[in-house]
């Protein structure tokens, strides 16, 4: 998409633009929705943001978390549904 846009510009305008790689990096940083979250190296450093604990329908998505202090931390995500049988 970047190259197609650049081709349609005059040579004078192309000279004023940042390099292809600079434009690509700028676009990638805007597209990555997770870039705002810190990178972690240890599971003990993981903090689960509230937006990942609930679905779009505001249902619990985080079913279980044994805790940040647990050396064998267990995290379970899912949606609990109640099923009823119709007879």
C-alpha positions in Angstrom: 0.0 0.0 0.0 2.9 2.4 0.8 4.6 1.8 -2.5 1.3 2.3 -4.5 0.8 5.6 -2.7 4.4 6.7 -3.4 4.2 5.9 -7.1 1.2 8.3 -7.6 3.2 11.2 -6.2 5.5 13.5 -8.1 9.2 13.1 -7.7 9.4 16.3 -5.8 6.9 15.1 -3.3 8.5 11.7 -3.0 11.8 13.3 -2.0 10.1 15.0 0.9 8.7 11.8 2.3 10.4 9.6 5.0 12.0 6.4 3.8 9.9 3.4 3.0 11.3 1.6 6.1 10.5 4.6 8.3 6.9 4.8 7.0 6.5 1.0 7.5 7.7 1.1 11.1 5.4 4.0 11.8 2.4 2.1 10.4 3.3 -1.1 12.3 3.5 0.8 15.6 0.1 2.2 15.0 -1.4 -1.1 14.0 -0.1 -3.2 16.9 -2.9 -3.0 19.5 -0.7 -4.7 22.1 2.2 -2.3 21.9 0.8 -0.3 24.8 1.3 -3.3 27.2 4.7 -3.9 28.8 6.8 -6.8 27.6 7.3 -9.3 30.5 10.2 -11.7 31.1 8.8 -13.6 34.0 5.3 -14.9 34.6 5.4 -13.3 38.1 5.5 -9.9 36.4 2.2 -10.6 34.5 -0.6 -8.2 35.4 -3.8 -9.0 33.6 -5.5 -5.8 32.5 -9.2 -5.5 33.3 -10.0 -5.4 29.6 -8.8 -9.0 29.3 -10.8 -10.2 32.2 -14.2 -9.6 30.6 -15.8 -10.2 27.2 -17.4 -7.6 25.0 -20.7 -8.6 26.6 -19.2 -8.0 30.1 -19.1 -11.7 31.0 -16.2 -13.0 33.1 -13.5 -14.3 30.8 -10.9 -14.8 33.5 -12.2 -18.0 35.2 -9.3 -18.6 37.6 -5.9 -17.0 38.5 -3.9 -18.7 41.3 -2.1 -15.3 41.8 1.0 -13.4 41.0 2.8 -14.8 44.0 2.2 -18.5 43.0 5.4 -20.0 41.6 3.3 -22.5 39.6 0.8 -19.9 38.5 -2.3 -21.2 36.7 -4.5 -18.9 34.7 -7.7 -20.1 33.1 -9.7 -18.1 30.5 -13.1 -19.1 29.2 -16.7 -18.4 29.3 -19.0 -20.4 31.7 -22.4 -21.0 30.2 -25.4 -22.6 31.8 -27.1 -25.1 29.6 -30.6 -26.1 30.0 -32.3 -29.0 28.4 -35.6 -28.6 26.7 -37.9 -31.7 26.8 
